Amino acid sequence: MKTKYILFSILLLICYACSKDSGNYDYSEVNKLTVVDTAGTPITEKTYDLMAGDTIDIQLKVSGTMPDFDPTKVNFTWVLGKDTIAKGTKVSFNSSMFAGGANVVMIRAVDYMTNAEYLYTINVNVTRGITRGIMILAEDAAKNGVLYLKSSLTTTSKLLTYSALGKNDEYPIGAEPLNVELIYSGGRYPSFALSSKKGDYAWMLVDLPTMTPTKLVSRKGTGMNGGDLNITYYKNFWNEINGSGYMVENGKVRYLANGYLRGDVYAGADNTYDFGKGNIAFTNFNQIKGTGLLGFDENSKRILLMQYNGSTPFVFPSVSQTLSSDPIEGVSYWGSGSDQDYGTGYAILLRNGDKISNYQTMNEFNWKTYRYEWTKFKKVGEGTVPNAEKAVDIRFNRWNAYFYYAVGRTIYRLPFASVTPSAYLTLPDDGSGDIVAWNFDREEAKANHQNIAIATYNPNSTKEKKGSFYHYSLKPDGKGQQVTPISSELYKIDKAVSVTLGVEL
């Protein structure tokens, strides 16, 4: 009898489980949002690329699954970090709203029909710098550093201005700016080196897309005497991307190795040399880097030749007394040239009034001893350079073996082995003042420099900015014109002290 009751109970449970649920439930359809851009692409995790100074416009389209859905009633909020930066479906973002590099913006959408919240994210990649173009380091009236960037991708690109670097402008450029150098690597310009005479940092290696320093040399306590570091010269080594080069501090040369500043490169006992503000030339070509340093000594009035010991580059144990020049009285350092003919020829130019003397040495490979060997310095040429004391940025183009310099509004050149100047390029007579800084483009990208940028300054101008600059192409245009104007910016910058450019890849 018990068995019948058990079977009956199981049957009732099965019937109850299979019966229709007539409970009080709402089976109405729930609205579901879909958010896309104007091209119909889902907004979720979309990436936008934004150049410095540019603005992007974003417009959203929203739809729902309910027939009576009104998209204008959906509440959109755009959030960056902890800050609300915009509301609505149509927004406009300027690069100044973001840090350089990758930024994530959260979009919060609230459905008015159900109060359901939908979250989306977009990526905004901001390039605060430029990919190719011109960089000009200048100083304002108070001698504070100002950096100008002009992209060469279009002639109408905006001029960008920086007085500080870093994601939050936490690294001021410093006062009495000294030098800026673009760095080339693997078909692009990833960074640049910047130095100044005053400020928290004597030197910075800066990531160009984000304009954020990646390596720093502090000024405080890093001088050779234990005091503050005061440099008058910095030159980055050719084809070095990690921040390596020579600095000059109080006439002494120091080696910067991958952002780490070492002591005096001269390791000899008689350490009385004084290379002034930067009276040097040095081996700077591929495998011979760090094997030789040459400079005009302000104390002995000799051109000194320092050689490495054959095993440790960038350290010079002695001065070659036999290969260095005899004393040269009544002259001052004027300019230098390194690595002519793939690293074999070196020159120091000395000035006495308008008379320029050209002293040279060679560093040639001796197949008998199987090593590079230097020759004694000797004078190979002498000539007159009018207004030599006013020459600006004396530079050597090792690919065509000419020195170049600027006086007034003209750039002149003279051959490597003589002193016979001739005019090379004269700016149009537009009243923008004399040339104060200029440079060729980076030779690591293209030999035989193919671009030139020139900065001028007119102290008597009534404009707010008294500086200007010009960009010329040095490639033949097919019409017999070797020097072709590309763009100019008149009265847009402060007084330039250094120019660098990377146009070719």
Secondary structure as UniProt FT lines:
FT   HELIX           2..18
FT   STRAND          34..37
FT   TURN            38..39
FT   TURN            44..45
FT   STRAND          46..51
FT   TURN            52..53
FT   STRAND          55..63
FT   TURN            67..68
FT   HELIX           71..73
FT   STRAND          75..80
FT   TURN            81..82
FT   STRAND          83..87
FT   STRAND          90..94
FT   HELIX           95..97
FT   STRAND          101..110
FT   TURN            112..114
FT   STRAND          117..127
FT   STRAND          133..139
FT   TURN            141..142
FT   STRAND          144..151
FT   TURN            155..156
FT   STRAND          159..162
FT   STRAND          164..165
FT   TURN            167..168
FT   STRAND          171..172
FT   STRAND          177..185
FT   TURN            186..187
FT   STRAND          188..196
FT   STRAND          201..207
FT   TURN            208..211
FT   STRAND          212..218
FT   TURN            220..221
FT   TURN            224..225
FT   STRAND          231..236
FT   TURN            238..239
FT   STRAND          245..249
FT   TURN            250..251
FT   STRAND          252..257
FT   TURN            258..259
FT   STRAND          260..264
FT   TURN            276..278
FT   STRAND          280..282
FT   HELIX           286..288
FT   TURN            289..290
FT   STRAND          292..296
FT   TURN            298..300
FT   STRAND          303..307
FT   TURN            313..314
FT   STRAND          318..319
FT   TURN            321..323
FT   TURN            329..330
FT   STRAND          332..339
FT   HELIX           340..343
FT   STRAND          345..352
FT   TURN            353..354
FT   STRAND          355..366
FT   TURN            367..370
FT   STRAND          371..374
FT   STRAND          378..384
FT   TURN            386..387
FT   HELIX           388..390
FT   STRAND          392..397
FT   TURN            398..401
FT   STRAND          402..407
FT   TURN            408..409
FT   STRAND          410..415
FT   TURN            416..417
FT   STRAND          422..426
FT   STRAND          434..441
FT   TURN            443..445
FT   STRAND          451..457
FT   TURN            459..460
FT   STRAND          467..473
FT   STRAND          484..493
FT   STRAND          495..502
//
